[in-house]
Amino acid sequence: MNILKPFMALCLVQALPLVAQTGEGVQPIRLTVDASRSIATVSKLFNGTNIEDLNNQTNGGIFSQLLHGEAFEENIDVDFLNLAREDYSKVYVVLDERRIPHLKSQTDIYRRIAWNNRDEKYDFNSKDIYDTPKLRHPRVISGYTFPGQFLPFDSLPEGIQKTMLERVNGNEQISKYWSKQVSGNPSYRYELVRDGQAYIGRQTQTICFEDGKGEVGLSNHGLYRMGIRFDQGRIYEGVLRVKADKAQSLYVSLRDGQGKILAEKSCSLKGNGTYEKVDFELVPAAGATDGSFCVSLKSPGRVELGFAFLQPGEWGRVKGYPLRKMFVDALKRQGIAAFRYNGSMVDVGADTYLYRWKKMLGPVDERRVTFRSGFNMYSTHSFGFEEILNSATL
């Protein structure tokens, strides 16, 4: 908290003439502030900060996770809308029970949605979309006008309708925040599967290398695709939850902005039909500020991705906690002595019953993903009460 702000506000008040209604008419009122006189002191312990996912204070901030969209819950990307960079996180593609895609705005974050996504294979009922209440003021996002939370499929231009249907039903069903990584001459298929068997959510991202030679995979460029910073010679560690029906090799790698491999590792899958836990470490041979993380197949096979996590080694964290050292050091320099952990990042929407401290314990790759109507559409419990308590001990 900046304790100068109240005094600045009072100084502004001093400069503005106020008026009061009396029996004799309008009389001016003036307030005088003596800034040289101290009437109270504020303890240094009062210097605190708010921590929540608003403006990426946790994911993309103090939390060590370097990937975005780690549970593959989002539907197809919205790159075909050509949104302004600042609007990229405000629009999502969602499906109704007919597998018809619609656009959803995330600008009205506190309008609750009562639908429970855990038990359904689709995002919303069509009734939810067409009967949604109108906003007091329509939202205009990069030229697209949302009269309510949704922009229904049949109100979109024909070209956009065609692209959405092709991606939702075609061979390149790729979850938002992830990108296709293909080289050589393979035949392939990407699919978003909703069969009730997803790892920690309701959707699984599959990669299928059908035939040919080369590489078929997915890359993640971090928060809103802005690129991940890698330091040369430093350890980066992570974990995947992957299911395969036969033994095969899966590759994880770090790449620079041009796609050049900086570090790569082959991981052997048992292929026993369960979500195997794959731990890995990667050390980039060069640094990058616009890097990406990639998971791929280099021979025919099929895998289902349930969760992905990447963080700096202990060199970039504090006390082994999943807390980024650079952010912790910055908070210390500011003299921050108290945290307010806001729950609205994960208790808004249909899955509020999941906002329990017991749901936030254990390895990050075992915590439930939740649907919410604010900020990003989906959130994992990867940063929860345990992590905020870790922060408080630093």
Salt bridges, closest charged atoms under 4 A:
ASP53 OD2 - ARG372 NH2 3.04
GLU73 OE1 - ARG202 NH1 3.56
ASP77 OD2 - ARG225 NH2 2.67
ASP79 OD1 - ARG167 NH1 2.54
ASP87 OD1 - LYS90 NZ 2.96
ASP96 OD2 - ARG98 NH2 2.53
ASP96 OD2 - HIS102 NE2 2.96
ASP108 OD2 - ARG111 NE 2.73
ASP108 OD1 - ARG139 NH2 3.88
ASP123 OD1 - ARG194 NH1 3.29
ASP123 OD1 - ARG202 NH2 2.40
ASP131 OD2 - LYS127 NZ 3.50
GLU172 OE2 - LYS180 NZ 3.09
GLU191 OE1 - ARG189 NE 3.77
GLU215 OE2 - ARG255 NH2 2.60
ASP231 OD1 - ARG229 NE 2.94
GLU237 OE2 - ARG317 NH1 3.27
GLU264 OE2 - LYS298 NZ 2.82
GLU304 OE1 - LYS243 NZ 3.65
GLU304 OE2 - ARG302 NH1 2.98
ASP329 OD2 - LYS325 NZ 2.74
ASP365 OD2 - ARG241 NE 2.77
ASP365 OD1 - LYS277 NZ 3.55
GLU366 OE2 - ARG241 NH2 3.33
GLU386 OE1 - ARG367 NH2 3.53
GLU387 OE1 - ARG367 NH1 3.06
